[in-house]
């Protein structure tokens, strides 16, 4: 890693924009980009809109065919709501112990009047299993388009009651109940309780 980003959390210097590439971090960046996009179910178009970096450039970076400049890396990090250090620093990945604090806003990537979703999986690792805490407000529902072919979801209700749908199939779950279902079909989680329903969701990708 070059001196310009060695501190992890540093910002590009003011004045002339830098074109210095973060070569040692490039491989880590492309892995992190791909993992974060998949975890948040973002398309390249969505990331391009959020970062101001073209879709074609993002595709080249993700495939390891382009080495992003510091300025581009900063834009990508900002789109994900991360610092540059959090995006490219691989120290967390090499640690034997990782902790996600309940109040860490980095892991809360959706919170509105319908639903709150907090990832319980490390963001810095490319993985085939993702773990979430899902809180559905009164009347809230989470509807999802099909994920990658072969994806399955495992859902366990902690409190409340909900309806889970996968394709044409549906069932109701209460506290302590679990379900697993195809997530490569349109699927939904719908709150049936008068108050909040809290569930833990695991996505397993092929």
C-alpha positions in Angstrom: 0.0 0.0 0.0 1.3 3.4 -0.9 2.0 6.1 1.7 -1.0 8.1 0.6 -3.4 5.5 1.9 -1.2 3.8 4.6 -3.2 5.4 7.4 -6.4 3.6 6.2 -8.7 6.5 7.0 -6.8 9.3 5.3 -8.4 11.5 2.7 -6.9 12.5 -0.7 -4.8 15.7 -0.4 -6.3 18.9 -1.5 -5.3 20.5 -4.8 -4.6 18.5 -7.9 -6.5 15.2 -8.0 -4.3 12.2 -7.5 -4.0 9.5 -10.1 -1.8 7.2 -8.0 -3.1 3.6 -8.0 -3.5 1.7 -4.8 -1.8 -1.4 -6.3 -1.3 -3.7 -3.3 -5.0 -3.1 -2.2 -6.4 -3.5 -5.7 -7.1 -7.2 -5.3 -8.7 -6.8 -1.9 -10.8 -3.9 -3.3 -12.2 -6.0 -6.2 -13.1 -8.8 -3.8 -14.7 -6.4 -1.3 -16.7 -4.6 -4.0 -18.1 -7.9 -5.3 -18.9 -9.2 -1.8 -20.6 -5.9 -0.7 -22.7 -5.7 -3.9 -23.9 -9.2 -3.5 -24.6 -8.8 0.2 -26.7 -5.7 -0.4 -28.2 -7.0 -3.6 -26.9 -4.0 -5.5 -26.5 -4.0 -9.3 -23.5 -2.4 -10.9 -25.8 0.3 -12.1 -26.8 1.1 -8.5 -23.2 1.3 -7.4 -22.4 3.5 -10.4 -25.2 5.9 -9.5 -24.1 6.1 -5.9 -20.4 6.4 -6.5 -20.3 8.5 -9.7 -18.0 5.9 -11.2 -19.0 4.4 -14.6 -20.5 1.0 -14.7 -17.9 -0.2 -17.2 -15.1 1.0 -14.9 -16.7 -0.8 -11.9 -17.0 -3.9 -13.9 -13.3 -3.8 -14.9 -12.3 -3.2 -11.3 -14.4 -6.1 -10.0 -12.9 -8.4 -12.6 -9.4 -7.4 -11.6 -8.7 -5.8 -15.0 -8.4 -2.3 -13.8 -6.5 -0.8 -10.9 -8.5 2.0 -9.4 -7.0 5.4 -8.5 -7.2 6.7 -5.0 -10.0 9.1 -6.0 -12.1 6.3 -7.5 -11.5 4.0 -4.5 -12.7 6.9 -2.2 -15.9 7.3 -4.3 -16.6 3.6 -4.1 -16.0 3.5 -0.4 -18.3 6.5 0.2 -21.1 4.8 -1.9 -21.0 1.8 0.5 -20.9 4.2 3.5 -17.4 3.0 4.4 -14.1 4.8 4.9 -11.4 4.0 2.4 -9.5 2.0 5.2 -12.6 -0.1 5.9 -12.9 -0.9 2.2 -9.3 -1.9 1.4 -7.7 -2.8 4.7 -7.4 -6.6 5.0 -6.3 -6.6 8.7 -9.9 -7.5 9.9 -9.9 -10.4 7.5 -6.7 -11.9 9.0 -7.8 -11.6 12.6 -8.8 -14.7 14.5 -11.7 -12.8 16.1 -14.2 -10.4 14.6 -16.9 -8.5 16.5 -19.9 -6.7 15.1 -21.2 -4.2 17.7 -25.0 -3.8 18.0 -24.7 0.0 17.5 -22.3 0.0 14.6 -24.1 1.9 11.8 -21.9 0.4 9.1 -23.8 -2.9 9.3 -27.3 -1.3 9.2 -27.9 -0.8 5.5 -31.7 -0.5 5.5 -34.0 1.1 8.0 -37.3 2.6 7.1 -41.0 2.5 8.2 -41.4 -1.0 6.8 -38.2 -2.9 7.8 -34.8 -2.7 9.4 -32.1 -5.0 8.2 -28.7 -5.4 9.9 -26.0 -7.7 8.6 -24.4 -9.9 11.2 -21.8 -11.1 8.6 -18.3 -9.5 8.2 -18.3 -7.0 5.3 -14.6 -7.6 4.5 -14.9 -11.2 3.5 -16.3 -12.7 0.2 -18.5 -15.5 1.4 -21.2 -17.9 0.4 -23.2 -17.5 3.6 -24.7 -14.3 4.8 -26.4 -13.7 8.2 -29.0 -11.0 8.9 -31.2 -9.6 11.7 -34.5 -8.5 10.2 -37.0 -6.3 12.1 -40.4 -5.9 10.5 -42.5 -2.9 11.7 -46.2 -3.2 12.2 -47.6 -4.0 8.7 -44.1 -4.2 7.3 -43.0 -6.6 4.6 -39.8 -7.4 2.8 -40.3 -8.5 -0.8 -37.3 -9.7 -2.8 -36.6 -10.4 -6.5 -35.0 -13.8 -7.2 -31.4 -14.1 -6.1 -28.7 -16.1 -7.8 -29.8 -19.5 -9.1 -29.6 -22.1 -6.3 -29.8 -19.6 -3.5 -31.7 -20.7 -0.4 -32.7 -18.8 2.7 -33.1 -20.0 6.3 -35.4 -18.0 8.5 -35.9 -18.2 12.3 -38.4 -16.1 14.2 -37.2 -14.6 17.5 -40.4 -12.7 18.3 -43.7 -11.9 16.7 -45.4 -13.7 13.8 -44.8 -13.6 10.1 -45.8 -15.1 6.7 -43.0 -16.4 4.5 -43.6 -16.8 0.7 -41.4 -18.5 -1.9 -42.9 -18.6 -5.4 -46.4 -20.0 -5.0 -45.8 -21.6 -1.6 -46.4 -19.8 1.8 -46.6 -20.6 5.5 -46.9 -18.8 8.8 -44.2 -18.8 11.5 -44.2 -17.9 15.2 -41.5 -17.5 17.9 -38.9 -20.3 17.6 -40.2 -21.5 14.2 -37.8 -21.9 11.3 -38.3 -22.2 7.6 -36.0 -22.8 4.6 -37.0 -22.0 1.1 -35.8 -21.2 -2.4 -34.6 -17.6 -2.8 -34.0 -17.9 -6.5 -37.8 -17.3 -6.9 -39.7 -14.1 -5.9 -40.0 -14.4 -2.1 -41.3 -12.3 0.8 -41.4 -12.0 4.6 -44.5 -10.3 5.9 -45.2 -9.2 9.5 -48.5 -10.6 10.8 -48.1 -9.3 14.4 -49.5 -6.1 15.8 -46.1 -5.0 16.9 -42.6 -5.7 15.6 -41.5 -9.1 14.4 -37.8 -9.9 14.7 -36.2 -12.8 12.7 -32.8 -14.1 11.8 -32.1 -14.7 8.2 -29.3 -16.7 6.6 -28.7 -16.6 2.8 -26.7 -19.5 1.3 -25.4 -18.9 -2.2 -24.4 -21.8 -4.5 
